[in-house]
Amino acid sequence: MDKIYYLASCDTCRKIIKSLPKNHNLKFHDIKQDPITVEQLEQMRELSGSYEALFSKKAQLYKSMDLKNKTLTEEDYKKYILEQYTFLSRPVFIIKDKIYIGNTQQNMHQVMLAFANV
């Protein structure tokens, strides 16, 4: 099943969800209300190739915890994402076993193309 991991309180996520085609068949997963599991994160890592690709360096905690001045390993990225939902780059779409991470214009274009090909 196609899925979106998002944050309901995030304005950007809400705007993106409103822009989705009406015929989408997504399962919505609010990562604040329902934290992601180890299994879900591992599936995302398999599709993306790394935990770092899923990690948001734009998160306020990234700066406040001074993580930008530390050398993080894949295990560190995994640990931080599981401990604090804000470290997951949002939104994360899984459509037909392909993953789309983040809200860049290029990424959202790829998501819309994926819906067009469903």
Phi and psi restraints in degrees (range 20) as a CNS / XPLOR table:
assign (resid 1 and name C) (resid 2 and name N)
       (resid 2 and name CA) (resid 2 and name C) 1.0 -71.4 20.0 2
assign (resid 2 and name N) (resid 2 and name CA)
       (resid 2 and name C) (resid 3 and name N) 1.0 147.1 20.0 2
assign (resid 2 and name C) (resid 3 and name N)
       (resid 3 and name CA) (resid 3 and name C) 1.0 -145.3 20.0 2
assign (resid 3 and name N) (resid 3 and name CA)
       (resid 3 and name C) (resid 4 and name N) 1.0 152.1 20.0 2
assign (resid 3 and name C) (resid 4 and name N)
       (resid 4 and name CA) (resid 4 and name C) 1.0 -128.2 20.0 2
assign (resid 4 and name N) (resid 4 and name CA)
       (resid 4 and name C) (resid 5 and name N) 1.0 128.2 20.0 2
assign (resid 4 and name C) (resid 5 and name N)
       (resid 5 and name CA) (resid 5 and name C) 1.0 -100.2 20.0 2
assign (resid 5 and name N) (resid 5 and name CA)
       (resid 5 and name C) (resid 6 and name N) 1.0 123.7 20.0 2
assign (resid 5 and name C) (resid 6 and name N)
       (resid 6 and name CA) (resid 6 and name C) 1.0 -149.0 20.0 2
assign (resid 6 and name N) (resid 6 and name CA)
       (resid 6 and name C) (resid 7 and name N) 1.0 177.5 20.0 2
assign (resid 6 and name C) (resid 7 and name N)
       (resid 7 and name CA) (resid 7 and name C) 1.0 -121.4 20.0 2
assign (resid 7 and name N) (resid 7 and name CA)
       (resid 7 and name C) (resid 8 and name N) 1.0 115.2 20.0 2
assign (resid 7 and name C) (resid 8 and name N)
       (resid 8 and name CA) (resid 8 and name C) 1.0 -60.9 20.0 2
assign (resid 8 and name N) (resid 8 and name CA)
       (resid 8 and name C) (resid 9 and name N) 1.0 -28.5 20.0 2
assign (resid 8 and name C) (resid 9 and name N)
       (resid 9 and name CA) (resid 9 and name C) 1.0 -85.9 20.0 2
assign (resid 9 and name N) (resid 9 and name CA)
       (resid 9 and name C) (resid 10 and name N) 1.0 -1.0 20.0 2
assign (resid 9 and name C) (resid 10 and name N)
       (resid 10 and name CA) (resid 10 and name C) 1.0 -88.8 20.0 2
assign (resid 10 and name N) (resid 10 and name CA)
       (resid 10 and name C) (resid 11 and name N) 1.0 120.4 20.0 2
assign (resid 10 and name C) (resid 11 and name N)
       (resid 11 and name CA) (resid 11 and name C) 1.0 -58.6 20.0 2
assign (resid 11 and name N) (resid 11 and name CA)
       (resid 11 and name C) (resid 12 and name N) 1.0 -41.2 20.0 2
assign (resid 11 and name C) (resid 12 and name N)
       (resid 12 and name CA) (resid 12 and name C) 1.0 -63.6 20.0 2
assign (resid 12 and name N) (resid 12 and name CA)
       (resid 12 and name C) (resid 13 and name N) 1.0 -44.4 20.0 2
assign (resid 12 and name C) (resid 13 and name N)
       (resid 13 and name CA) (resid 13 and name C) 1.0 -61.4 20.0 2
assign (resid 13 and name N) (resid 13 and name CA)
       (resid 13 and name C) (resid 14 and name N) 1.0 -43.1 20.0 2
assign (resid 13 and name C) (resid 14 and name N)
       (resid 14 and name CA) (resid 14 and name C) 1.0 -62.3 20.0 2
assign (resid 14 and name N) (resid 14 and name CA)
       (resid 14 and name C) (resid 15 and name N) 1.0 -42.0 20.0 2
assign (resid 14 and name C) (resid 15 and name N)
       (resid 15 and name CA) (resid 15 and name C) 1.0 -63.5 20.0 2
assign (resid 15 and name N) (resid 15 and name CA)
       (resid 15 and name C) (resid 16 and name N) 1.0 -42.5 20.0 2
assign (resid 15 and name C) (resid 16 and name N)
       (resid 16 and name CA) (resid 16 and name C) 1.0 -64.1 20.0 2
assign (resid 16 and name N) (resid 16 and name CA)
       (resid 16 and name C) (resid 17 and name N) 1.0 -44.0 20.0 2
assign (resid 16 and name C) (resid 17 and name N)
       (resid 17 and name CA) (resid 17 and name C) 1.0 -61.5 20.0 2
assign (resid 17 and name N) (resid 17 and name CA)
       (resid 17 and name C) (resid 18 and name N) 1.0 -40.4 20.0 2
assign (resid 17 and name C) (resid 18 and name N)
       (resid 18 and name CA) (resid 18 and name C) 1.0 -63.4 20.0 2
assign (resid 18 and name N) (resid 18 and name CA)
       (resid 18 and name C) (resid 19 and name N) 1.0 -29.0 20.0 2
assign (resid 18 and name C) (resid 19 and name N)
       (resid 19 and name CA) (resid 19 and name C) 1.0 -84.8 20.0 2
assign (resid 19 and name N) (resid 19 and name CA)
       (resid 19 and name C) (resid 20 and name N) 1.0 -6.3 20.0 2
assign (resid 19 and name C) (resid 20 and name N)
       (resid 20 and name CA) (resid 20 and name C) 1.0 -69.0 20.0 2
assign (resid 20 and name N) (resid 20 and name CA)
       (resid 20 and name C) (resid 21 and name N) 1.0 148.8 20.0 2
assign (resid 20 and name C) (resid 21 and name N)
       (resid 21 and name CA) (resid 21 and name C) 1.0 -58.5 20.0 2
assign (resid 21 and name N) (resid 21 and name CA)
       (resid 21 and name C) (resid 22 and name N) 1.0 146.8 20.0 2
assign (resid 21 and name C) (resid 22 and name N)
       (resid 22 and name CA) (resid 22 and name C) 1.0 -68.0 20.0 2
assign (resid 22 and name N) (resid 22 and name CA)
       (resid 22 and name C) (resid 23 and name N) 1.0 -21.5 20.0 2
assign (resid 22 and name C) (resid 23 and name N)
       (resid 23 and name CA) (resid 23 and name C) 1.0 -91.8 20.0 2
assign (resid 23 and name N) (resid 23 and name CA)
       (resid 23 and name C) (resid 24 and name N) 1.0 11.8 20.0 2
assign (resid 23 and name C) (resid 24 and name N)
       (resid 24 and name CA) (resid 24 and name C) 1.0 -65.5 20.0 2
assign (resid 24 and name N) (resid 24 and name CA)
       (resid 24 and name C) (resid 25 and name N) 1.0 156.2 20.0 2
assign (resid 24 and name C) (resid 25 and name N)
       (resid 25 and name CA) (resid 25 and name C) 1.0 -126.3 20.0 2
assign (resid 25 and name N) (resid 25 and name CA)
       (resid 25 and name C) (resid 26 and name N) 1.0 55.8 20.0 2
assign (resid 25 and name C) (resid 26 and name N)
       (resid 26 and name CA) (resid 26 and name C) 1.0 -90.6 20.0 2
assign (resid 26 and name N) (resid 26 and name CA)
       (resid 26 and name C) (resid 27 and name N) 1.0 144.0 20.0 2
assign (resid 26 and name C) (resid 27 and name N)
       (resid 27 and name CA) (resid 27 and name C) 1.0 -94.2 20.0 2
assign (resid 27 and name N) (resid 27 and name CA)
       (resid 27 and name C) (resid 28 and name N) 1.0 125.1 20.0 2
assign (resid 27 and name C) (resid 28 and name N)
       (resid 28 and name CA) (resid 28 and name C) 1.0 -91.2 20.0 2
assign (resid 28 and name N) (resid 28 and name CA)
       (resid 28 and name C) (resid 29 and name N) 1.0 135.3 20.0 2
assign (resid 28 and name C) (resid 29 and name N)
       (resid 29 and name CA) (resid 29 and name C) 1.0 -132.6 20.0 2
assign (resid 29 and name N) (resid 29 and name CA)
       (resid 29 and name C) (resid 30 and name N) 1.0 102.3 20.0 2
assign (resid 29 and name C) (resid 30 and name N)
       (resid 30 and name CA) (resid 30 and name C) 1.0 -78.8 20.0 2
assign (resid 30 and name N) (resid 30 and name CA)
       (resid 30 and name C) (resid 31 and name N) 1.0 112.0 20.0 2
assign (resid 30 and name C) (resid 31 and name N)
       (resid 31 and name CA) (resid 31 and name C) 1.0 -71.6 20.0 2
assign (resid 31 and name N) (resid 31 and name CA)
       (resid 31 and name C) (resid 32 and name N) 1.0 -14.3 20.0 2
assign (resid 31 and name C) (resid 32 and name N)
       (resid 32 and name CA) (resid 32 and name C) 1.0 -84.0 20.0 2
assign (resid 32 and name N) (resid 32 and name CA)
       (resid 32 and name C) (resid 33 and name N) 1.0 -43.3 20.0 2
assign (resid 32 and name C) (resid 33 and name N)
       (resid 33 and name CA) (resid 33 and name C) 1.0 -75.6 20.0 2
assign (resid 33 and name N) (resid 33 and name CA)
       (resid 33 and name C) (resid 34 and name N) 1.0 -31.7 20.0 2
assign (resid 33 and name C) (resid 34 and name N)
       (resid 34 and name CA) (resid 34 and name C) 1.0 -135.7 20.0 2
assign (resid 34 and name N) (resid 34 and name CA)
       (resid 34 and name C) (resid 35 and name N) 1.0 86.4 20.0 2
assign (resid 34 and name C) (resid 35 and name N)
       (resid 35 and name CA) (resid 35 and name C) 1.0 -53.8 20.0 2
assign (resid 35 and name N) (resid 35 and name CA)
       (resid 35 and name C) (resid 36 and name N) 1.0 146.6 20.0 2
assign (resid 35 and name C) (resid 36 and name N)
       (resid 36 and name CA) (resid 36 and name C) 1.0 -70.4 20.0 2
assign (resid 36 and name N) (resid 36 and name CA)
       (resid 36 and name C) (resid 37 and name N) 1.0 148.5 20.0 2
assign (resid 36 and name C) (resid 37 and name N)
       (resid 37 and name CA) (resid 37 and name C) 1.0 -93.0 20.0 2
assign (resid 37 and name N) (resid 37 and name CA)
       (resid 37 and name C) (resid 38 and name N) 1.0 167.5 20.0 2
assign (resid 37 and name C) (resid 38 and name N)
       (resid 38 and name CA) (resid 38 and name C) 1.0 -58.4 20.0 2
assign (resid 38 and name N) (resid 38 and name CA)
       (resid 38 and name C) (resid 39 and name N) 1.0 -42.8 20.0 2
assign (resid 38 and name C) (resid 39 and name N)
       (resid 39 and name CA) (resid 39 and name C) 1.0 -63.2 20.0 2
assign (resid 39 and name N) (resid 39 and name CA)
       (resid 39 and name C) (resid 40 and name N) 1.0 -42.9 20.0 2
assign (resid 39 and name C) (resid 40 and name N)
       (resid 40 and name CA) (resid 40 and name C) 1.0 -64.0 20.0 2
assign (resid 40 and name N) (resid 40 and name CA)
       (resid 40 and name C) (resid 41 and name N) 1.0 -42.9 20.0 2
assign (resid 40 and name C) (resid 41 and name N)
       (resid 41 and name CA) (resid 41 and name C) 1.0 -65.8 20.0 2
assign (resid 41 and name N) (resid 41 and name CA)
       (resid 41 and name C) (resid 42 and name N) 1.0 -39.2 20.0 2
assign (resid 41 and name C) (resid 42 and name N)
       (resid 42 and name CA) (resid 42 and name C) 1.0 -65.2 20.0 2
assign (resid 42 and name N) (resid 42 and name CA)
       (resid 42 and name C) (resid 43 and name N) 1.0 -36.9 20.0 2
assign (resid 42 and name C) (resid 43 and name N)
       (resid 43 and name CA) (resid 43 and name C) 1.0 -63.0 20.0 2
assign (resid 43 and name N) (resid 43 and name CA)
       (resid 43 and name C) (resid 44 and name N) 1.0 -43.6 20.0 2
assign (resid 43 and name C) (resid 44 and name N)
       (resid 44 and name CA) (resid 44 and name C) 1.0 -62.6 20.0 2
assign (resid 44 and name N) (resid 44 and name CA)
       (resid 44 and name C) (resid 45 and name N) 1.0 -39.8 20.0 2
assign (resid 44 and name C) (resid 45 and name N)
       (resid 45 and name CA) (resid 45 and name C) 1.0 -65.8 20.0 2
assign (resid 45 and name N) (resid 45 and name CA)
       (resid 45 and name C) (resid 46 and name N) 1.0 -39.9 20.0 2
assign (resid 45 and name C) (resid 46 and name N)
       (resid 46 and name CA) (resid 46 and name C) 1.0 -58.6 20.0 2
assign (resid 46 and name N) (resid 46 and name CA)
       (resid 46 and name C) (resid 47 and name N) 1.0 -43.0 20.0 2
assign (resid 46 and name C) (resid 47 and name N)
       (resid 47 and name CA) (resid 47 and name C) 1.0 -74.5 20.0 2
assign (resid 47 and name N) (resid 47 and name CA)
       (resid 47 and name C) (resid 48 and name N) 1.0 -33.5 20.0 2
assign (resid 47 and name C) (resid 48 and name N)
       (resid 48 and name CA) (resid 48 and name C) 1.0 -91.7 20.0 2
assign (resid 48 and name N) (resid 48 and name CA)
       (resid 48 and name C) (resid 49 and name N) 1.0 -23.8 20.0 2
assign (resid 48 and name C) (resid 49 and name N)
       (resid 49 and name CA) (resid 49 and name C) 1.0 98.9 20.0 2
assign (resid 49 and name N) (resid 49 and name CA)
       (resid 49 and name C) (resid 50 and name N) 1.0 -17.9 20.0 2
assign (resid 49 and name C) (resid 50 and name N)
       (resid 50 and name CA) (resid 50 and name C) 1.0 -164.3 20.0 2
assign (resid 50 and name N) (resid 50 and name CA)
       (resid 50 and name C) (resid 51 and name N) 1.0 158.9 20.0 2
assign (resid 50 and name C) (resid 51 and name N)
       (resid 51 and name CA) (resid 51 and name C) 1.0 -73.7 20.0 2
assign (resid 51 and name N) (resid 51 and name CA)
       (resid 51 and name C) (resid 52 and name N) 1.0 -32.2 20.0 2
assign (resid 51 and name C) (resid 52 and name N)
       (resid 52 and name CA) (resid 52 and name C) 1.0 -59.9 20.0 2
assign (resid 52 and name N) (resid 52 and name CA)
       (resid 52 and name C) (resid 53 and name N) 1.0 -36.4 20.0 2
assign (resid 52 and name C) (resid 53 and name N)
       (resid 53 and name CA) (resid 53 and name C) 1.0 -63.2 20.0 2
assign (resid 53 and name N) (resid 53 and name CA)
       (resid 53 and name C) (resid 54 and name N) 1.0 -24.8 20.0 2
assign (resid 53 and name C) (resid 54 and name N)
       (resid 54 and name CA) (resid 54 and name C) 1.0 -91.8 20.0 2
assign (resid 54 and name N) (resid 54 and name CA)
       (resid 54 and name C) (resid 55 and name N) 1.0 -10.0 20.0 2
assign (resid 54 and name C) (resid 55 and name N)
       (resid 55 and name CA) (resid 55 and name C) 1.0 -88.3 20.0 2
assign (resid 55 and name N) (resid 55 and name CA)
       (resid 55 and name C) (resid 56 and name N) 1.0 132.2 20.0 2
assign (resid 55 and name C) (resid 56 and name N)
       (resid 56 and name CA) (resid 56 and name C) 1.0 -93.3 20.0 2
assign (resid 56 and name N) (resid 56 and name CA)
       (resid 56 and name C) (resid 57 and name N) 1.0 112.7 20.0 2
assign (resid 56 and name C) (resid 57 and name N)
       (resid 57 and name CA) (resid 57 and name C) 1.0 -84.9 20.0 2
assign (resid 57 and name N) (resid 57 and name CA)
       (resid 57 and name C) (resid 58 and name N) 1.0 1.8 20.0 2
assign (resid 57 and name C) (resid 58 and name N)
       (resid 58 and name CA) (resid 58 and name C) 1.0 -92.0 20.0 2
assign (resid 58 and name N) (resid 58 and name CA)
       (resid 58 and name C) (resid 59 and name N) 1.0 -8.9 20.0 2
assign (resid 58 and name C) (resid 59 and name N)
       (resid 59 and name CA) (resid 59 and name C) 1.0 -61.6 20.0 2
assign (resid 59 and name N) (resid 59 and name CA)
       (resid 59 and name C) (resid 60 and name N) 1.0 139.5 20.0 2
assign (resid 59 and name C) (resid 60 and name N)
       (resid 60 and name CA) (resid 60 and name C) 1.0 -60.5 20.0 2
assign (resid 60 and name N) (resid 60 and name CA)
       (resid 60 and name C) (resid 61 and name N) 1.0 -35.1 20.0 2
assign (resid 60 and name C) (resid 61 and name N)
       (resid 61 and name CA) (resid 61 and name C) 1.0 -64.7 20.0 2
assign (resid 61 and name N) (resid 61 and name CA)
       (resid 61 and name C) (resid 62 and name N) 1.0 -28.0 20.0 2
assign (resid 61 and name C) (resid 62 and name N)
       (resid 62 and name CA) (resid 62 and name C) 1.0 -59.0 20.0 2
assign (resid 62 and name N) (resid 62 and name CA)
       (resid 62 and name C) (resid 63 and name N) 1.0 -43.1 20.0 2
assign (resid 62 and name C) (resid 63 and name N)
       (resid 63 and name CA) (resid 63 and name C) 1.0 -77.7 20.0 2
assign (resid 63 and name N) (resid 63 and name CA)
       (resid 63 and name C) (resid 64 and name N) 1.0 -45.0 20.0 2
assign (resid 63 and name C) (resid 64 and name N)
       (resid 64 and name CA) (resid 64 and name C) 1.0 -67.7 20.0 2
assign (resid 64 and name N) (resid 64 and name CA)
       (resid 64 and name C) (resid 65 and name N) 1.0 -27.9 20.0 2
assign (resid 64 and name C) (resid 65 and name N)
       (resid 65 and name CA) (resid 65 and name C) 1.0 -89.0 20.0 2
assign (resid 65 and name N) (resid 65 and name CA)
       (resid 65 and name C) (resid 66 and name N) 1.0 2.8 20.0 2
assign (resid 65 and name C) (resid 66 and name N)
       (resid 66 and name CA) (resid 66 and name C) 1.0 57.3 20.0 2
assign (resid 66 and name N) (resid 66 and name CA)
       (resid 66 and name C) (resid 67 and name N) 1.0 34.6 20.0 2
assign (resid 66 and name C) (resid 67 and name N)
       (resid 67 and name CA) (resid 67 and name C) 1.0 -71.7 20.0 2
assign (resid 67 and name N) (resid 67 and name CA)
       (resid 67 and name C) (resid 68 and name N) 1.0 -23.9 20.0 2
assign (resid 67 and name C) (resid 68 and name N)
       (resid 68 and name CA) (resid 68 and name C) 1.0 -65.1 20.0 2
assign (resid 68 and name N) (resid 68 and name CA)
       (resid 68 and name C) (resid 69 and name N) 1.0 -20.1 20.0 2
assign (resid 68 and name C) (resid 69 and name N)
       (resid 69 and name CA) (resid 69 and name C) 1.0 -99.8 20.0 2
assign (resid 69 and name N) (resid 69 and name CA)
       (resid 69 and name C) (resid 70 and name N) 1.0 11.7 20.0 2
assign (resid 69 and name C) (resid 70 and name N)
       (resid 70 and name CA) (resid 70 and name C) 1.0 -116.8 20.0 2
assign (resid 70 and name N) (resid 70 and name CA)
       (resid 70 and name C) (resid 71 and name N) 1.0 153.0 20.0 2
assign (resid 70 and name C) (resid 71 and name N)
       (resid 71 and name CA) (resid 71 and name C) 1.0 -91.9 20.0 2
assign (resid 71 and name N) (resid 71 and name CA)
       (resid 71 and name C) (resid 72 and name N) 1.0 109.3 20.0 2
assign (resid 71 and name C) (resid 72 and name N)
       (resid 72 and name CA) (resid 72 and name C) 1.0 -94.7 20.0 2
assign (resid 72 and name N) (resid 72 and name CA)
       (resid 72 and name C) (resid 73 and name N) 1.0 141.7 20.0 2
assign (resid 72 and name C) (resid 73 and name N)
       (resid 73 and name CA) (resid 73 and name C) 1.0 -96.8 20.0 2
assign (resid 73 and name N) (resid 73 and name CA)
       (resid 73 and name C) (resid 74 and name N) 1.0 171.5 20.0 2
assign (resid 73 and name C) (resid 74 and name N)
       (resid 74 and name CA) (resid 74 and name C) 1.0 -57.7 20.0 2
assign (resid 74 and name N) (resid 74 and name CA)
       (resid 74 and name C) (resid 75 and name N) 1.0 -39.7 20.0 2
assign (resid 74 and name C) (resid 75 and name N)
       (resid 75 and name CA) (resid 75 and name C) 1.0 -64.7 20.0 2
assign (resid 75 and name N) (resid 75 and name CA)
       (resid 75 and name C) (resid 76 and name N) 1.0 -35.8 20.0 2
assign (resid 75 and name C) (resid 76 and name N)
       (resid 76 and name CA) (resid 76 and name C) 1.0 -63.3 20.0 2
assign (resid 76 and name N) (resid 76 and name CA)
       (resid 76 and name C) (resid 77 and name N) 1.0 -47.1 20.0 2
assign (resid 76 and name C) (resid 77 and name N)
       (resid 77 and name CA) (resid 77 and name C) 1.0 -58.3 20.0 2
assign (resid 77 and name N) (resid 77 and name CA)
       (resid 77 and name C) (resid 78 and name N) 1.0 -45.3 20.0 2
assign (resid 77 and name C) (resid 78 and name N)
       (resid 78 and name CA) (resid 78 and name C) 1.0 -60.0 20.0 2
assign (resid 78 and name N) (resid 78 and name CA)
       (resid 78 and name C) (resid 79 and name N) 1.0 -48.2 20.0 2
assign (resid 78 and name C) (resid 79 and name N)
       (resid 79 and name CA) (resid 79 and name C) 1.0 -59.4 20.0 2
assign (resid 79 and name N) (resid 79 and name CA)
       (resid 79 and name C) (resid 80 and name N) 1.0 -47.3 20.0 2
assign (resid 79 and name C) (resid 80 and name N)
       (resid 80 and name CA) (resid 80 and name C) 1.0 -66.4 20.0 2
assign (resid 80 and name N) (resid 80 and name CA)
       (resid 80 and name C) (resid 81 and name N) 1.0 -39.7 20.0 2
assign (resid 80 and name C) (resid 81 and name N)
       (resid 81 and name CA) (resid 81 and name C) 1.0 -64.0 20.0 2
assign (resid 81 and name N) (resid 81 and name CA)
       (resid 81 and name C) (resid 82 and name N) 1.0 -41.9 20.0 2
assign (resid 81 and name C) (resid 82 and name N)
       (resid 82 and name CA) (resid 82 and name C) 1.0 -69.9 20.0 2
assign (resid 82 and name N) (resid 82 and name CA)
       (resid 82 and name C) (resid 83 and name N) 1.0 -32.3 20.0 2
assign (resid 82 and name C) (resid 83 and name N)
       (resid 83 and name CA) (resid 83 and name C) 1.0 -77.3 20.0 2
assign (resid 83 and name N) (resid 83 and name CA)
       (resid 83 and name C) (resid 84 and name N) 1.0 -34.5 20.0 2
assign (resid 83 and name C) (resid 84 and name N)
       (resid 84 and name CA) (resid 84 and name C) 1.0 -141.4 20.0 2
assign (resid 84 and name N) (resid 84 and name CA)
       (resid 84 and name C) (resid 85 and name N) 1.0 112.0 20.0 2
assign (resid 84 and name C) (resid 85 and name N)
       (resid 85 and name CA) (resid 85 and name C) 1.0 -55.4 20.0 2
assign (resid 85 and name N) (resid 85 and name CA)
       (resid 85 and name C) (resid 86 and name N) 1.0 -26.3 20.0 2
assign (resid 85 and name C) (resid 86 and name N)
       (resid 86 and name CA) (resid 86 and name C) 1.0 -65.7 20.0 2
assign (resid 86 and name N) (resid 86 and name CA)
       (resid 86 and name C) (resid 87 and name N) 1.0 -17.3 20.0 2
assign (resid 86 and name C) (resid 87 and name N)
       (resid 87 and name CA) (resid 87 and name C) 1.0 -81.4 20.0 2
assign (resid 87 and name N) (resid 87 and name CA)
       (resid 87 and name C) (resid 88 and name N) 1.0 -8.9 20.0 2
assign (resid 87 and name C) (resid 88 and name N)
       (resid 88 and name CA) (resid 88 and name C) 1.0 -81.8 20.0 2
assign (resid 88 and name N) (resid 88 and name CA)
       (resid 88 and name C) (resid 89 and name N) 1.0 123.4 20.0 2
assign (resid 88 and name C) (resid 89 and name N)
       (resid 89 and name CA) (resid 89 and name C) 1.0 -63.2 20.0 2
assign (resid 89 and name N) (resid 89 and name CA)
       (resid 89 and name C) (resid 90 and name N) 1.0 131.4 20.0 2
assign (resid 89 and name C) (resid 90 and name N)
       (resid 90 and name CA) (resid 90 and name C) 1.0 -124.1 20.0 2
assign (resid 90 and name N) (resid 90 and name CA)
       (resid 90 and name C) (resid 91 and name N) 1.0 154.8 20.0 2
assign (resid 90 and name C) (resid 91 and name N)
       (resid 91 and name CA) (resid 91 and name C) 1.0 -76.7 20.0 2
assign (resid 91 and name N) (resid 91 and name CA)
       (resid 91 and name C) (resid 92 and name N) 1.0 163.6 20.0 2
assign (resid 91 and name C) (resid 92 and name N)
       (resid 92 and name CA) (resid 92 and name C) 1.0 -116.4 20.0 2
assign (resid 92 and name N) (resid 92 and name CA)
       (resid 92 and name C) (resid 93 and name N) 1.0 119.5 20.0 2
assign (resid 92 and name C) (resid 93 and name N)
       (resid 93 and name CA) (resid 93 and name C) 1.0 -103.4 20.0 2
assign (resid 93 and name N) (resid 93 and name CA)
       (resid 93 and name C) (resid 94 and name N) 1.0 139.1 20.0 2
assign (resid 93 and name C) (resid 94 and name N)
       (resid 94 and name CA) (resid 94 and name C) 1.0 -121.5 20.0 2
assign (resid 94 and name N) (resid 94 and name CA)
       (resid 94 and name C) (resid 95 and name N) 1.0 110.9 20.0 2
assign (resid 94 and name C) (resid 95 and name N)
       (resid 95 and name CA) (resid 95 and name C) 1.0 -127.0 20.0 2
assign (resid 95 and name N) (resid 95 and name CA)
       (resid 95 and name C) (resid 96 and name N) 1.0 119.6 20.0 2
assign (resid 95 and name C) (resid 96 and name N)
       (resid 96 and name CA) (resid 96 and name C) 1.0 50.8 20.0 2
assign (resid 96 and name N) (resid 96 and name CA)
       (resid 96 and name C) (resid 97 and name N) 1.0 48.0 20.0 2
assign (resid 96 and name C) (resid 97 and name N)
       (resid 97 and name CA) (resid 97 and name C) 1.0 61.7 20.0 2
assign (resid 97 and name N) (resid 97 and name CA)
       (resid 97 and name C) (resid 98 and name N) 1.0 23.0 20.0 2
assign (resid 97 and name C) (resid 98 and name N)
       (resid 98 and name CA) (resid 98 and name C) 1.0 -119.1 20.0 2
assign (resid 98 and name N) (resid 98 and name CA)
       (resid 98 and name C) (resid 99 and name N) 1.0 146.2 20.0 2
assign (resid 98 and name C) (resid 99 and name N)
       (resid 99 and name CA) (resid 99 and name C) 1.0 -111.4 20.0 2
assign (resid 99 and name N) (resid 99 and name CA)
       (resid 99 and name C) (resid 100 and name N) 1.0 141.7 20.0 2
assign (resid 99 and name C) (resid 100 and name N)
       (resid 100 and name CA) (resid 100 and name C) 1.0 -130.1 20.0 2
assign (resid 100 and name N) (resid 100 and name CA)
       (resid 100 and name C) (resid 101 and name N) 1.0 119.4 20.0 2
assign (resid 100 and name C) (resid 101 and name N)
       (resid 101 and name CA) (resid 101 and name C) 1.0 -116.3 20.0 2
assign (resid 101 and name N) (resid 101 and name CA)
       (resid 101 and name C) (resid 102 and name N) 1.0 126.8 20.0 2
assign (resid 101 and name C) (resid 102 and name N)
       (resid 102 and name CA) (resid 102 and name C) 1.0 94.1 20.0 2
assign (resid 102 and name N) (resid 102 and name CA)
       (resid 102 and name C) (resid 103 and name N) 1.0 179.8 20.0 2
assign (resid 102 and name C) (resid 103 and name N)
       (resid 103 and name CA) (resid 103 and name C) 1.0 -117.9 20.0 2
assign (resid 103 and name N) (resid 103 and name CA)
       (resid 103 and name C) (resid 104 and name N) 1.0 24.2 20.0 2
assign (resid 103 and name C) (resid 104 and name N)
       (resid 104 and name CA) (resid 104 and name C) 1.0 -65.0 20.0 2
assign (resid 104 and name N) (resid 104 and name CA)
       (resid 104 and name C) (resid 105 and name N) 1.0 156.6 20.0 2
assign (resid 104 and name C) (resid 105 and name N)
       (resid 105 and name CA) (resid 105 and name C) 1.0 -60.6 20.0 2
assign (resid 105 and name N) (resid 105 and name CA)
       (resid 105 and name C) (resid 106 and name N) 1.0 -42.2 20.0 2
assign (resid 105 and name C) (resid 106 and name N)
       (resid 106 and name CA) (resid 106 and name C) 1.0 -63.6 20.0 2
assign (resid 106 and name N) (resid 106 and name CA)
       (resid 106 and name C) (resid 107 and name N) 1.0 -43.6 20.0 2
assign (resid 106 and name C) (resid 107 and name N)
       (resid 107 and name CA) (resid 107 and name C) 1.0 -63.2 20.0 2
assign (resid 107 and name N) (resid 107 and name CA)
       (resid 107 and name C) (resid 108 and name N) 1.0 -43.4 20.0 2
assign (resid 107 and name C) (resid 108 and name N)
       (resid 108 and name CA) (resid 108 and name C) 1.0 -67.0 20.0 2
assign (resid 108 and name N) (resid 108 and name CA)
       (resid 108 and name C) (resid 109 and name N) 1.0 -32.3 20.0 2
assign (resid 108 and name C) (resid 109 and name N)
       (resid 109 and name CA) (resid 109 and name C) 1.0 -62.5 20.0 2
assign (resid 109 and name N) (resid 109 and name CA)
       (resid 109 and name C) (resid 110 and name N) 1.0 -43.0 20.0 2
assign (resid 109 and name C) (resid 110 and name N)
       (resid 110 and name CA) (resid 110 and name C) 1.0 -64.4 20.0 2
assign (resid 110 and name N) (resid 110 and name CA)
       (resid 110 and name C) (resid 111 and name N) 1.0 -37.9 20.0 2
assign (resid 110 and name C) (resid 111 and name N)
       (resid 111 and name CA) (resid 111 and name C) 1.0 -62.4 20.0 2
assign (resid 111 and name N) (resid 111 and name CA)
       (resid 111 and name C) (resid 112 and name N) 1.0 -45.8 20.0 2
assign (resid 111 and name C) (resid 112 and name N)
       (resid 112 and name CA) (resid 112 and name C) 1.0 -64.1 20.0 2
assign (resid 112 and name N) (resid 112 and name CA)
       (resid 112 and name C) (resid 113 and name N) 1.0 -37.7 20.0 2
assign (resid 112 and name C) (resid 113 and name N)
       (resid 113 and name CA) (resid 113 and name C) 1.0 -64.3 20.0 2
assign (resid 113 and name N) (resid 113 and name CA)
       (resid 113 and name C) (resid 114 and name N) 1.0 -39.9 20.0 2
assign (resid 113 and name C) (resid 114 and name N)
       (resid 114 and name CA) (resid 114 and name C) 1.0 -61.9 20.0 2
assign (resid 114 and name N) (resid 114 and name CA)
       (resid 114 and name C) (resid 115 and name N) 1.0 -39.8 20.0 2
assign (resid 114 and name C) (resid 115 and name N)
       (resid 115 and name CA) (resid 115 and name C) 1.0 -67.3 20.0 2
assign (resid 115 and name N) (resid 115 and name CA)
       (resid 115 and name C) (resid 116 and name N) 1.0 -36.0 20.0 2
assign (resid 115 and name C) (resid 116 and name N)
       (resid 116 and name CA) (resid 116 and name C) 1.0 -65.2 20.0 2
assign (resid 116 and name N) (resid 116 and name CA)
       (resid 116 and name C) (resid 117 and name N) 1.0 -27.9 20.0 2
assign (resid 116 and name C) (resid 117 and name N)
       (resid 117 and name CA) (resid 117 and name C) 1.0 -94.4 20.0 2
assign (resid 117 and name N) (resid 117 and name CA)
       (resid 117 and name C) (resid 118 and name N) 1.0 2.6 20.0 2
